[in-house]
Amino acid sequence: MRYSFPQIVGLLFLVLSAPLLVWQAMPANQILIAQPHFVALHSMMETFAIVVAALIFFTGFGAHETQRSLRSLVLGYAFLAVALFDMFHFLSYIGMPDLLSTNSPHKAILFWLLARLTAGVGLLAYILIPERPAVTSVARRTWAIVVAVSAGTLSYFILQHPHWVPPMFVPGQGLTSLKIAMEWGMFTLYLGTAGLLYRRRNTVTNCDMQSLLLALLLMAVGELFFILYVQVTNTANLLGHVYKVMAYYFLYRAIFSEAVQQPFRKMQTMLTHDELTSLPNRNAFHERLSLALAWSTHNSAPCAVMLLDLDQFKNVNDTLGHELGDMLLVLVAERLRAQLPRSAFLARFSSDEFVILLEDANVDRAKVVSEALLQAMNPSFDLGEDRLEIGASLGLVTFPTDGDSASVLMRHADLALHRAKANGRNCITVFSSDLSEEMQRRVLIEARMKHALDRGEFSLVYQPKIEIASGCIVGWEALLRWTSPELGSVSPVEFIPVAEQSGLILRLGNWVLREACRQVQAWHASGLPQTKVAVNLSTRQFRQHDLVQSIQSALQDTGLAAHQLELEITESAIMDNLATAADALAELSRRGMTIAIDDFGTGHSSLSYLKTFSIHCIKIDRSFVRDIPNNTQDMAIVRTVLALAESLGLVVVAEGVETQEQLAYLRSNRCHQFQGYLFSRPLTPEACVELMRSGKTMNSTPALG
């Protein structure tokens, strides 16, 4: 059990009470203090006691309705009376102006005993009454008035007629046996209440239990000094008041100070901890990381940061609901915490990301811990009626090898995490310098891309689609290209993922759609053959709630007919949100547009969507065509896809056809169309016009390089 410095001082006072009591037990050892000096000291100590009693009253009475408890309110009422009794005790002391009757030790002692008895009963009630909501505001004010009036009335009668009560002090003789007996009773009350508090220490909440226990013990010890003094102004009486002041100080800490500090502690917890998992949050982690880096720098010791992200967590929320998703996060947090060493610092970094700090740990130790974390994720999670298996990916960095500041380390950890996900998920990636170069390139691309569209750096090229049976051009696929004055020609493989993640893909995709529609309609208007144009829709575009309206607007503004526009969508974009996808595809199809599945066979393994959704065409990915006729497995896959499409009445386009052997195999298995360098590379609009005007077909011309 830890004690603060004030509590240690309080414990020392308790220890010192034994020799002090032995010393003062002999009347000859009781030093007489001049009355003016004693009254001054007494006045200061009683003023402090009155202020503390008033603060305890306002703590219970003035608390916000949602935080007010019945036991705090009862204690507040008791200390309202204590404040009044202590005030009249102070004013009844010899040396103070007479109040209604002649001041005397007897009159002052009566108020003293009333204050001590009321305080003891109030504290006993505070411990015994369970934590529950207080009474209504009207009843609360009514009881405060009742207590104040009752205490005031009793005080008035004592002030007017102190002689009605048997004497407590006889000048020249000292304390009476009645006074001594009552002080022993007070001692027993406080000591018994302290023992009860210790027994119920786990049920008494919303107070500083250690300080409250110290206050009760100091009050009990203080009562013993008040059975010893012979003269009112001697050291025994003064020591009793000193112990009372100490006791009230700890009452202040236990009740008022705790009540004031508790909301701030709750606020601090809210600012630094995640409400769902109770783990430290991002802010707390950054603060702890900064301290750890400073310590590591000073001691020339390494430390490691691990960024862990749940794989496909979004699917859990979408399929099982956010309530079960939250339950899963709590279980994951518990499992990670149980697996980590005690010295590790675990925090929830974002929605489904957790971050771990290992101090004084090199990369080898961090890898061992990382592997243990991923293994801990293997058993399924019990979500009530559901059991769920979910993996995780992890990025690992070490200080100072992978960065000399917290911000650099976290950027590198995030990059390592993304590489782990790109490598197939459910794995660990340790940061390396090539990832840093990749990140710098990525940041540069994103920065330049923001203004590239306005500066006219993007353009479209078109690759023809050839009907295998006739060899004629039946359509075009619009492909985006970027030529930057600074970066040169940037591959779509490089800039499209950056555009997706940054959100720039939405603006880019809308421009591609409109430009492709405008260009093909311009060809039609000039008398060139009526053909379709295929435009790729990104996953983020497909999620837009106004997708259909946006495409319809592009058609209306450019004049292109709906049946001349084909929209290419990946399997993963459809499976990302089945309900939304079904509605969007049905509406686009109803308006006359053609829907094609791009890169077929590389995405989701389920084929049920082919018959469920409004799909007209599938495009066989180039990875299955590349090794025909040398790879029998690829040939079997292509043959199966073509047979499946034929049974469903779907058009099939083969991508990446580069040889006559590949084309011959596709023709023999009744593939409808193809794209590839065998006929033509992607062409500029001007080259497309030249090709169409030439009337060249696959059957009449050699391949165009």
C-alpha positions in Angstrom: 0.0 0.0 0.0 1.5 3.4 -1.0 1.3 6.5 1.1 1.6 10.1 0.0 3.9 12.5 2.0 1.0 14.0 4.0 -0.2 10.5 4.9 3.3 9.6 6.1 3.2 12.8 8.3 -0.2 11.7 9.6 1.2 8.2 10.5 4.1 9.9 12.3 1.6 11.9 14.4 -0.1 8.6 15.3 3.2 7.1 16.4 4.1 10.2 18.4 0.7 10.2 20.2 1.8 7.4 22.5 4.8 9.2 24.1 3.0 12.5 24.0 0.1 11.0 26.0 2.4 9.4 28.5 4.2 12.8 28.9 0.9 14.7 29.4 -0.6 12.1 31.7 1.3 13.7 34.6 -0.3 17.0 35.5 3.1 18.3 36.4 4.2 18.0 32.8 1.3 20.0 31.5 2.7 23.4 30.6 0.5 26.4 31.2 0.1 28.8 28.2 -0.8 32.5 28.5 -4.5 32.9 27.8 -4.1 35.5 25.0 -1.6 33.2 23.2 -3.8 30.1 23.7 -6.9 31.9 22.5 -5.1 33.1 19.4 -3.9 29.6 18.6 -7.3 28.1 19.5 -9.1 30.6 17.2 -6.9 29.7 14.2 -7.4 26.0 14.7 -11.1 26.2 15.2 -11.5 28.5 12.2 -9.7 25.9 10.1 -12.0 23.2 11.5 -15.2 25.2 10.7 -14.1 25.9 7.2 -13.4 22.1 6.6 -16.7 21.2 8.1 -18.5 23.7 5.8 -16.6 22.3 2.7 -17.7 18.8 3.6 -21.3 20.0 3.8 -21.0 21.7 0.4 -19.4 18.6 -1.1 -22.5 16.5 -0.4 -25.1 19.2 -0.8 -23.7 21.0 -3.8 -22.6 18.1 -6.0 -24.2 17.7 -9.4 -27.4 15.7 -9.3 -26.0 12.8 -11.3 -23.0 12.5 -8.9 -24.7 13.2 -5.6 -25.0 10.1 -3.4 -27.2 9.6 -0.3 -24.3 8.9 2.1 -22.4 12.0 0.9 -25.5 14.0 1.5 -26.0 12.6 5.1 -22.4 13.3 5.9 -22.8 16.8 4.6 -25.8 17.4 6.8 -23.9 16.1 9.8 -21.0 18.4 9.1 -23.3 21.4 8.7 -24.3 20.8 12.3 -20.6 20.2 13.2 -19.7 23.6 11.6 -22.3 25.4 13.7 -21.3 23.6 17.0 -17.6 24.2 16.4 -18.4 27.9 15.7 -20.3 28.2 19.0 -17.5 26.3 20.8 -15.0 28.8 19.4 -17.2 31.8 20.4 -17.9 30.4 23.9 -14.3 30.2 24.9 -13.0 32.3 27.8 -11.3 35.3 26.3 -14.0 35.7 23.6 -16.8 38.2 24.1 -19.7 36.7 26.1 -22.4 35.2 23.8 -26.0 35.3 25.4 -24.5 34.1 28.7 -21.2 34.2 30.4 -18.5 32.3 28.5 -17.0 29.4 30.4 -15.1 26.2 29.9 -18.3 24.3 30.7 -20.3 26.0 27.9 -17.4 25.6 25.4 -17.1 21.9 26.3 -20.8 21.3 25.7 -20.5 22.6 22.1 -17.3 20.6 21.7 -19.0 17.3 22.7 -21.9 18.0 20.4 -19.6 18.6 17.5 -17.5 15.5 18.2 -20.6 13.3 18.6 -22.3 14.6 15.5 -19.1 14.2 13.5 -18.7 10.6 14.7 -22.3 9.7 13.9 -22.1 11.3 10.5 -18.9 9.4 9.6 -20.4 6.1 10.9 -23.4 6.7 8.6 -21.2 7.6 5.7 -19.5 4.2 6.0 -22.7 2.2 6.6 -25.0 3.7 4.0 -24.5 2.0 0.6 -23.7 4.1 -2.5 -27.0 5.1 -4.1 -28.6 8.2 -5.6 -29.6 11.0 -3.2 -33.1 12.4 -2.6 -34.7 15.0 -4.9 -33.6 18.6 -4.9 -36.6 19.8 -2.9 -36.1 17.1 -0.2 -32.4 17.9 -0.1 -33.0 21.6 0.6 -35.7 20.8 3.1 -33.4 18.5 5.1 -30.6 21.1 5.1 -33.0 23.7 6.6 -34.2 21.2 9.2 -30.6 20.3 10.2 -29.6 24.0 10.4 -32.7 25.0 12.4 -32.3 22.0 14.7 -28.6 22.7 15.4 -29.3 26.4 15.7 -32.2 25.8 18.2 -30.1 23.4 20.3 -27.2 25.9 20.3 -29.5 28.7 21.4 -30.7 26.8 24.5 -27.2 25.9 25.4 -26.0 29.5 25.0 -28.9 30.7 27.1 -28.9 28.0 29.8 -25.6 26.1 29.9 -26.3 25.4 33.6 -29.2 23.1 32.7 -26.5 20.4 31.8 -24.4 18.8 34.5 -21.0 20.5 34.8 -18.2 19.3 32.5 -15.4 21.4 34.1 -14.9 22.7 37.6 -12.4 25.6 38.0 -9.6 24.6 40.3 -10.5 20.9 40.1 -10.5 20.2 36.3 -12.6 17.9 34.3 -15.6 16.1 35.8 -16.1 12.3 35.6 -19.0 12.9 33.2 -16.8 14.8 30.8 -14.1 12.1 31.0 -16.7 9.4 30.4 -18.1 11.1 27.4 -14.6 11.6 25.9 -13.9 7.9 26.3 -17.2 7.3 24.5 -16.1 9.5 21.7 -12.8 7.7 21.6 -14.6 4.4 21.3 -16.9 5.8 18.6 -14.1 7.0 16.4 -11.9 3.9 16.9 -14.9 1.6 16.2 -15.7 3.6 13.1 -12.1 3.3 11.9 -12.2 -0.5 12.4 -15.5 -0.7 10.4 -14.1 1.4 7.6 -11.1 -0.9 7.3 -13.4 -3.9 7.1 -15.6 -2.2 4.4 -12.6 -0.6 2.6 -13.6 -2.3 -0.7 -17.2 -1.0 -0.6 -16.6 2.6 0.4 -16.0 4.5 -2.8 -15.6 8.0 -4.1 -13.3 9.0 -1.2 -9.7 8.7 -0.3 -10.0 5.7 2.1 -6.5 5.9 3.5 -6.9 9.6 4.4 -10.4 8.9 5.9 -8.9 6.1 8.1 -6.1 8.4 9.2 -8.6 11.1 10.1 -10.7 8.7 12.3 -7.6 7.4 14.1 -6.3 11.0 14.7 -9.7 12.0 16.0 -9.7 9.1 18.3 -6.2 9.9 19.6 -7.2 13.5 20.0 -10.0 12.6 22.4 -7.5 11.0 24.7 -5.7 14.4 25.3 -9.1 15.9 26.3 -9.4 13.6 29.3 -6.0 14.7 30.7 -5.9 18.5 31.0 -6.4 20.2 34.4 -6.2 23.8 33.1 -8.0 24.9 29.9 -5.0 26.7 28.6 -2.3 24.1 29.0 -0.4 21.9 26.6 -2.7 18.8 26.9 -5.6 20.8 25.6 -3.5 22.4 22.9 -2.2 19.0 21.7 -5.8 17.7 21.6 -6.7 20.6 19.3 -3.6 20.0 17.2 -4.7 16.4 16.6 -8.2 17.6 15.8 -6.7 20.0 13.2 -4.7 17.1 11.7 -7.7 14.9 11.6 -9.8 17.6 9.9 -7.0 18.1 7.3 -7.3 14.4 6.4 -11.0 14.7 6.4 -10.6 17.5 3.9 -8.3 15.3 1.7 -10.6 12.3 2.0 -14.0 14.0 1.3 -13.7 17.5 -0.2 -10.4 17.2 -2.0 -11.3 13.8 -3.4 -14.7 15.1 -4.6 -13.0 18.0 -6.4 -10.2 16.0 -7.9 -12.3 13.0 -9.0 -14.0 14.8 -12.0 -10.6 16.0 -13.1 -9.2 12.4 -12.8 -12.2 11.2 -14.8 -11.6 13.8 -17.4 -7.9 12.9 -17.5 -8.8 9.3 -17.9 -11.2 10.2 -20.8 -8.4 12.2 -22.4 -5.8 9.5 -22.1 -7.8 6.2 -22.2 -10.0 4.5 -24.7 -13.5 4.2 -23.3 -14.3 0.8 -25.0 -11.2 -1.2 -24.1 -9.9 0.9 -21.1 -6.5 0.8 -22.8 -4.4 4.0 -23.1 -5.3 5.9 -26.2 -3.2 7.5 -29.0 -2.5 10.6 -26.9 -1.3 8.6 -23.9 0.9 6.4 -26.2 2.6 9.4 -27.8 3.4 10.8 -24.4 4.8 7.5 -23.2 6.8 7.0 -26.4 8.4 10.5 -26.0 9.5 9.6 -22.4 10.7 6.2 -23.6 12.8 7.7 -26.4 14.3 10.2 -23.9 15.2 7.4 -21.6 16.6 5.3 -24.4 18.7 8.2 -25.7 20.1 8.9 -22.2 20.9 5.2 -21.5 22.0 4.3 -25.1 19.3 1.5 -25.0 17.1 0.4 -27.9 13.3 0.3 -27.8 10.7 -1.1 -30.2 7.3 -0.1 -31.5 4.8 -2.6 -33.0 1.7 -1.4 -34.8 -0.9 -4.2 -35.1 -4.0 -4.0 -37.2 -6.9 -6.5 -37.4 -7.3 -8.0 -40.9 -10.7 -7.4 -42.6 -12.2 -5.9 -39.4 -14.6 -3.8 -41.5 -16.3 -7.0 -42.7 -17.0 -7.9 -39.0 -18.9 -4.6 -38.5 -20.7 -4.9 -41.8 -21.8 -8.5 -41.3 -22.2 -8.9 -37.6 -22.9 -5.3 -36.6 -21.0 -2.8 -34.6 -22.0 -4.2 -31.2 -20.3 -7.5 -31.9 -17.4 -5.6 -33.5 -16.9 -3.7 -30.2 -17.1 -6.9 -28.3 -14.4 -8.3 -30.5 -12.2 -5.3 -29.9 -12.5 -5.7 -26.2 -11.6 -9.4 -26.4 -8.6 -8.7 -28.7 -7.4 -6.1 -26.2 -7.6 -8.6 -23.3 -5.8 -11.3 -25.3 -3.0 -8.9 -26.4 -2.6 -7.6 -22.8 -2.4 -11.2 -21.5 0.3 -12.1 -24.0 2.6 -9.1 -23.6 5.3 -8.9 -20.9 4.4 -6.7 -17.9 6.8 -4.0 -18.9 5.1 -3.5 -22.4 2.9 -0.5 -22.9 -0.3 -1.4 -24.9 -2.6 1.2 -26.4 -5.5 1.4 -28.8 -4.2 3.6 -31.6 -7.4 3.8 -33.8 -10.5 1.9 -34.7 -8.9 -1.6 -35.1 -5.2 -0.7 -34.6 -3.3 -1.4 -31.5 0.2 -0.2 -30.7 2.8 -1.7 -28.4 5.9 -0.1 -26.9 8.7 -2.4 -25.7 11.4 -0.5 -23.8 15.0 -1.7 -23.6 14.2 -4.2 -26.4 16.2 -4.9 -29.6 14.7 -6.1 -32.9 15.2 -9.8 -32.1 13.3 -9.6 -28.8 10.6 -7.5 -30.5 10.2 -10.1 -33.3 9.7 -12.8 -30.6 7.0 -10.8 -28.9 5.4 -9.9 -32.3 5.2 -13.6 -33.3 3.6 -14.5 -29.9 1.0 -11.8 -30.5 0.0 -13.1 -33.9 -0.1 -16.7 -32.5 -2.3 -15.4 -29.7 -4.8 -14.3 -32.4 -5.2 -17.8 -33.8 -7.8 -19.2 -31.5 -11.3 -18.1 -32.4 -13.1 -15.4 -30.3 -16.3 -16.2 -28.5 -18.9 -13.5 -29.3 -21.9 -15.1 -27.5 -23.8 -17.1 -30.1 -21.0 -16.5 -32.7 -17.4 -17.7 -32.8 -15.1 -15.7 -35.0 -11.6 -16.1 -36.3 -9.7 -13.0 -37.3 -6.0 -12.5 -38.1 -3.8 -9.5 -37.7 -0.9 -7.8 -39.5 2.0 -6.1 -37.7 4.6 -3.5 -38.6 7.7 -3.3 -36.4 10.3 -0.5 -35.9 13.1 0.0 -33.5 14.8 3.0 -32.0 17.2 4.5 -33.0 17.8 2.2 -36.0 14.5 3.1 -37.8 14.0 6.7 -36.7 15.3 9.3 -34.2 11.9 10.8 -33.2 8.4 9.6 -32.3 6.8 11.0 -35.5 9.4 9.3 -37.7 9.0 6.0 -35.9 5.2 6.0 -36.2 5.4 6.8 -39.9 7.8 4.0 -40.5 5.7 1.6 -38.4 2.6 2.5 -40.4 4.6 1.9 -43.6 5.8 -1.5 -42.4 2.2 -2.4 -41.4 0.9 -1.5 -44.9 3.6 -3.7 -46.4 2.6 -6.6 -44.1 -1.0 -6.2 -45.4 0.2 -6.0 -49.0 2.2 -9.2 -48.5 -0.9 -11.2 -47.7 -1.9 -10.1 -44.2 -1.5 -12.1 -41.0 2.3 -11.5 -41.0 5.0 -9.3 -39.6 7.1 -6.8 -41.5 10.2 -5.2 -40.0 10.9 -1.8 -41.4 13.8 -1.4 -43.8 15.4 1.5 -45.7 13.7 0.6 -49.0 10.4 1.1 -47.3 11.5 4.6 -46.3 12.4 5.4 -49.9 9.1 4.1 -51.0 7.3 6.3 -48.5 9.2 9.4 -49.6 8.2 8.6 -53.2 4.7 8.0 -52.2 4.5 11.3 -50.3 5.9 13.2 -53.3 3.4 11.5 -55.7 0.5 12.5 -53.5 1.7 16.1 -53.1 2.2 16.5 -56.9 -1.0 14.7 -57.8 -3.1 17.3 -55.9 -2.5 19.9 -58.6 -1.7 17.7 -61.6 -5.4 17.6 -62.8 -5.7 21.4 -62.8 -2.4 21.7 -64.7 -3.5 19.3 -67.4 -0.9 16.6 -66.6 -3.4 13.7 -66.9 -4.5 12.3 -70.2 -6.4 9.3 -71.5 -5.2 6.6 -73.9 -7.5 4.0 -75.4 -6.9 0.3 -76.0 -9.2 -1.3 -78.6 -11.3 -4.3 -77.9 -11.4 -6.7 -80.7 -14.3 -9.1 -81.5 -12.5 -12.4 -82.1 -15.0 -13.8 -84.6 -14.9 -10.8 -87.0 -11.5 -9.2 -86.0 -13.2 -5.8 -85.9 -12.9 -3.1 -83.2 -16.1 -3.2 -81.1 -15.0 -0.9 -78.2 -12.3 0.9 -76.3 -11.0 0.9 -72.7 -10.1 4.3 -71.4 -6.8 4.2 -69.5 -5.4 7.0 -67.3 -1.9 8.3 -67.8 0.1 10.9 -65.9 3.1 12.8 -67.2 4.6 15.1 -64.5 7.1 17.8 -65.3 9.0 16.9 -62.2 8.5 13.1 -61.9 8.2 12.2 -65.6 5.9 9.5 -66.7 4.4 7.9 -63.5 3.0 4.4 -63.8 -0.7 3.9 -62.9 0.4 1.0 -60.8 2.2 3.6 -58.6 -0.2 6.6 -58.6 -3.6 4.8 -58.6 -3.2 3.3 -55.1 -2.0 6.6 -53.7 -5.1 8.3 -55.2 -7.3 5.7 -53.7 -5.9 6.1 -50.2 -5.8 9.9 -50.3 -9.3 10.3 -51.8 -8.1 12.0 -54.9 -9.4 9.1 -56.9 -12.9 10.5 -56.6 -12.0 13.7 -58.5 -9.8 11.8 -60.9 -12.4 9.1 -61.6 -15.1 11.7 -62.4 -12.7 13.4 -64.8 -11.9 10.1 -66.5 -15.6 9.3 -66.9 -16.5 12.6 -68.4 -13.4 12.8 -70.7 -13.9 9.3 -72.0 -17.6 10.0 -72.7 -16.8 13.3 -74.4 -14.1 11.8 -76.6 -16.1 8.8 -77.8 -19.1 11.0 -78.5 -16.8 13.3 -80.5 -15.7 10.4 -82.6 -19.3 9.4 -83.2 -20.2 12.9 -84.2 -17.4 13.0 -86.7 -18.8 9.9 -88.5 -16.4 7.3 -87.0 -17.9 3.8 -86.1 -20.3 3.6 -83.2 -18.4 1.8 -80.5 -18.5 1.4 -76.7 -16.1 2.9 -74.2 -15.2 1.1 -71.0 -14.3 3.1 -67.9 -12.9 1.7 -64.7 -14.7 2.6 -61.5 -12.6 2.5 -58.3 -13.8 1.0 -55.1 -14.2 4.4 -53.5 -16.2 5.7 -56.5 -18.4 2.6 -56.3 -19.2 3.4 -52.6 -20.5 6.9 -53.4 -24.2 7.3 -52.6 -24.7 9.5 -55.7 -22.8 7.3 -58.1 -25.8 6.7 -60.4 -26.6 10.4 -60.6 -23.0 11.3 -61.2 -22.7 8.9 -64.2 -26.1 9.9 -65.6 -25.0 13.6 -65.4 -21.8 12.8 -67.4 -23.8 11.1 -70.1 -26.3 13.9 -70.3 -23.5 16.6 -70.4 -21.5 14.8 -73.2 -24.4 13.3 -75.2 -23.2 9.8 -75.1 -25.9 7.1 -75.1 -26.1 4.9 -72.0 -25.7 1.7 -74.0 -22.4 2.9 -75.3 -20.8 3.1 -71.8 -19.4 0.1 -70.1 -18.4 0.3 -66.4 -15.6 -2.0 -65.2 -15.7 -2.9 -61.5 -13.4 -5.3 -59.6 -14.8 -8.2 -57.7 -13.5 -6.8 -54.4 -15.5 -3.6 -54.9 -18.7 -5.5 -55.3 -18.1 -7.8 -52.3 -17.1 -4.9 -50.1 -20.8 -4.0 -49.6 -23.1 -6.5 -51.2 -26.4 -4.7 -50.4 -25.3 -1.4 -51.8 -23.6 -3.1 -54.8 -26.8 -4.9 -55.7 -28.9 -1.8 -55.8 -26.3 0.3 -57.7 -25.7 -2.3 -60.3 -29.4 -2.9 -60.9 -30.0 0.8 -61.3 -27.1 1.3 -63.7 -28.2 -1.7 -65.8 -31.8 -0.4 -65.8 -30.6 2.8 -67.3 -28.9 0.9 -70.2 -25.2 0.8 -69.1 -23.2 -2.4 -69.4 -21.4 -3.8 -66.3 -18.2 -5.7 -66.6 -16.2 -7.5 -63.9 -12.5 -6.5 -64.3 -9.6 -8.8 -63.4 -11.9 -11.8 -63.0 -10.5 -14.6 -61.0 -8.1 -12.5 -58.9 -10.5 -11.2 -56.3 -13.3 -12.8 -54.2 -13.7 -16.5 -54.4 -17.5 -16.6 -54.4 -19.1 -16.8 -57.9 -22.7 -16.4 -56.6 -22.7 -12.7 -57.5 -22.5 -13.6 -61.2 -26.1 -14.8 -61.2 -27.3 -12.5 -58.5 -26.2 -9.1 -59.8 -26.8 -7.3 -63.0 -23.5 -8.2 -64.8 -23.1 -8.5 -68.5 -19.4 -9.1 -69.1 -16.3 -10.6 -67.4 -12.7 -9.8 -68.2 -10.2 -12.7 -67.8 -7.2 -11.3 -66.0 -3.9 -11.2 -68.0 -2.2 -13.4 -65.4 -4.3 -16.4 -66.7 -3.6 -15.6 -70.3 0.1 -14.9 -70.2 1.4 -18.5 -70.1 -1.0 -20.0 -72.6 -0.3 -22.5 -74.2 2.5 -23.5 -71.9 0.7 -23.6 -68.6 -2.0 -26.3 -68.5 -3.5 -25.0 -65.3 -4.0 -21.5 -66.7 -5.6 -23.1 -69.8 -7.9 -25.1 -67.6 -8.9 -22.0 -65.7 -9.6 -20.0 -68.8 -11.6 -22.9 -70.3 -13.7 -23.2 -67.2 -14.4 -19.5 -67.0 -15.5 -19.5 -70.7 -17.8 -22.4 -70.1 -19.3 -20.7 -67.0 -19.8 -17.5 -68.8 -21.5 -19.3 -71.7 -23.9 -21.0 -69.4 -24.8 -17.6 -67.7 -25.0 -15.7 -71.0 -22.1 -13.4 -70.3 -19.7 -11.8 -72.7 -16.0 -12.6 -72.0 -13.0 -10.4 -72.8 -9.5 -11.8 -72.5 -6.9 -9.2 -71.4 -3.2 -9.2 -72.3 -3.3 -11.3 -75.5 0.2 -11.0 -77.1 0.6 -14.1 -79.3 -1.3 -15.9 -82.1 -1.2 -19.1 -80.0 -3.1 -17.4 -77.2 -5.6 -16.0 -79.6 -6.1 -19.4 -81.2 -6.8 -21.0 -77.9 -9.3 -18.4 -77.0 -11.0 -18.7 -80.4 -11.2 -22.5 -80.0 -12.9 -22.1 -76.7 -15.4 -19.5 -78.0 -14.1 -16.4 -76.2 -15.9 -13.3 -77.5 -13.4 -10.5 -77.4 -9.8 -9.7 -76.5 -7.4 -6.8 -75.7 -3.6 -6.8 -76.0 -0.5 -5.9 -77.8 -1.2 -8.6 -80.4 -3.5 -6.0 -82.0 -2.5 -2.7 -80.5 -1.0 -1.0 -77.5 -3.1 1.8 -75.8 -3.3 4.7 -78.2 -3.7 8.5 -78.0 -7.0 9.8 -79.3 -5.3 10.9 -82.5 -3.9 7.5 -83.1 -7.3 5.9 -82.4 -8.9 8.1 -85.1 -6.2 7.1 -87.6 -6.7 3.4 -86.8 -10.5 3.6 -87.2 -10.3 5.4 -90.5 -7.9 2.9 -91.8 -10.5 0.2 -91.4 -7.9 -2.3 -90.3 -9.0 -5.4 -88.5 -7.3 -8.4 -86.8 -8.0 -10.6 -89.8 -6.7 -8.1 -92.4 -3.6 -6.6 -90.8 -0.5 -7.6 -88.9 -0.3 -6.7 -85.2 0.2 -3.1 -84.4 3.1 -2.5 -82.0 
